[in-house]
């Protein structure tokens, strides 16, 4: 059974549970995703389906992608993902997969691209403590010494230095589904998920 979907992060709010406790939740719009291609063990060596998310105008696609979508019914999509399944013959080309594959209480993993923070220093990026804040200190927010002078006369790989922070694929596991509204293609998940508003995310049931 297919237990993965693509979606969009809409934002965060809070829910009041039955015991009166307030919890932060993230609202996601998942699906509808459409089956665009099926792959079989006989032809491709493995079982998988390719799904499309968010309609796209045909004129914004190149000729190979237009031909790819015409072979599956003519509907064009902005995002494509391939997911492994046990049997691809259980799905049909053009079939819609919606938010009702999730139920309240499910544990899911959410994968997305984290917020980009730009070029940052070692204090913000790696949590360095920095130098002293006293008079005369000339190394408040610098990384300090990064290597020896005579030997080995180089900087070792992996040294924590200033650089670009964030904008990386991140997965948050075992988040609980608090609400499912299939008619609106929306689910509410307890806790925070990677990315800003309107970030593309991938939701899948956790392997426990």
HURATA-V82636 format. One record per residue. N is the residue number from 0. RES is the residue in three letters. PSI is psi in radians with two decimals (* if undefined). Layout:
n=<N;N>
res=<RES;RES>
psi=<PSI;PSI>
This chain:
n=<0;1;2;3;4;5;6;7;8;9;10;11;12;13;14;15;16;17;18;19;20;21;22;23;24;25;26;27;28;29;30;31;32;33;34;35;36;37;38;39;40;41;42;43;44;45;46;47;48;49;50;51;52;53;54;55;56;57;58;59;60;61;62;63;64;65;66;67;68;69;70;71;72;73;74;75;76;77;78;79;80;81;82;83;84;85;86;87;88;89;90;91;92;93;94;95;96;97;98;99;100;101;102;103;104;105;106;107;108;109;110;111;112;113;114;115;116;117;118;119;120;121;122;123;124;125;126;127;128;129;130;131;132;133;134;135;136;137;138;139;140;141;142;143;144;145;146;147;148;149;150;151;152;153;154;155;156;157;158;159;160;161;162;163;164;165;166;167;168;169;170;171;172;173;174;175;176;177;178;179;180;181;182;183;184;185;186;187;188;189;190;191;192;193;194;195;196;197;198;199;200;201;202;203;204;205;206;207>
res=<UNK;UNK;UNK;UNK;UNK;UNK;UNK;UNK;UNK;UNK;UNK;UNK;UNK;UNK;UNK;UNK;UNK;UNK;UNK;UNK;UNK;UNK;UNK;UNK;UNK;UNK;UNK;UNK;UNK;UNK;UNK;UNK;UNK;UNK;UNK;UNK;UNK;UNK;UNK;UNK;UNK;UNK;UNK;UNK;UNK;UNK;UNK;UNK;UNK;UNK;UNK;UNK;UNK;UNK;UNK;UNK;UNK;UNK;UNK;UNK;UNK;UNK;UNK;UNK;UNK;UNK;UNK;UNK;UNK;UNK;UNK;UNK;UNK;UNK;UNK;UNK;UNK;UNK;UNK;UNK;UNK;UNK;UNK;UNK;UNK;UNK;UNK;UNK;UNK;UNK;UNK;UNK;UNK;UNK;UNK;UNK;UNK;UNK;UNK;UNK;UNK;UNK;UNK;UNK;UNK;UNK;UNK;UNK;UNK;UNK;UNK;UNK;UNK;UNK;UNK;UNK;UNK;UNK;UNK;UNK;UNK;UNK;UNK;UNK;UNK;UNK;UNK;UNK;UNK;UNK;UNK;UNK;UNK;UNK;UNK;UNK;UNK;UNK;UNK;UNK;UNK;UNK;UNK;UNK;UNK;UNK;UNK;UNK;UNK;UNK;UNK;UNK;UNK;UNK;UNK;UNK;UNK;UNK;UNK;UNK;UNK;UNK;UNK;UNK;UNK;UNK;UNK;UNK;UNK;UNK;UNK;UNK;UNK;UNK;UNK;UNK;UNK;UNK;UNK;UNK;UNK;UNK;UNK;UNK;UNK;UNK;UNK;UNK;UNK;UNK;UNK;UNK;UNK;UNK;UNK;UNK;UNK;UNK;UNK;UNK;UNK;UNK;UNK;UNK;UNK;UNK;UNK;UNK>
psi=<2.46;2.08;0.61;2.53;2.70;2.63;-3.02;2.39;2.10;-0.56;-2.99;2.67;-2.73;2.65;2.53;2.06;3.00;-0.58;0.06;-0.01;2.42;2.25;2.51;2.45;2.67;2.30;2.20;2.43;1.92;2.27;-3.00;2.39;2.47;2.36;2.07;-0.58;2.57;2.41;2.38;2.77;-0.57;-0.68;-0.71;-0.21;-0.07;2.85;2.19;2.85;2.63;2.25;2.62;2.57;2.44;1.94;2.56;2.52;2.42;-0.58;-0.27;0.08;2.67;2.98;-0.74;-0.72;-0.62;-0.74;-0.63;-0.75;-0.57;-0.57;-0.33;0.24;-0.20;-0.23;2.28;2.57;2.67;-0.62;2.43;2.41;2.57;2.28;2.42;2.46;2.85;-0.72;2.01;-0.32;-0.10;-0.12;2.71;2.57;2.32;-0.07;2.39;2.36;2.14;-3.08;-0.24;-0.01;-0.26;2.62;2.77;2.29;-0.21;2.58;2.19;2.75;2.39;2.20;2.28;3.11;2.17;2.88;2.41;2.25;-0.03;-2.88;2.11;2.81;-3.13;-0.45;-0.81;-0.65;-0.70;-0.07;0.41;2.63;-0.34;-3.13;-3.05;2.65;0.32;2.91;2.29;-0.33;2.34;0.33;1.10;-0.85;0.43;2.76;-0.33;-2.81;2.36;0.10;3.00;2.87;-0.95;-0.76;2.22;0.14;0.62;2.93;2.23;2.59;2.50;0.02;2.32;2.01;2.97;2.70;-2.98;2.38;2.40;-2.87;0.88;2.66;2.17;2.46;2.26;2.17;2.74;0.89;2.39;2.35;2.10;-0.43;2.48;2.20;1.52;-0.58;-0.36;0.02;0.73;2.55;2.68;2.22;2.33;2.25;-3.05;2.66;2.79;2.63;2.93;-3.07;2.55;0.30;2.41;2.27;2.81;2.13;2.26;2.66;2.40;2.57;1.86;*>
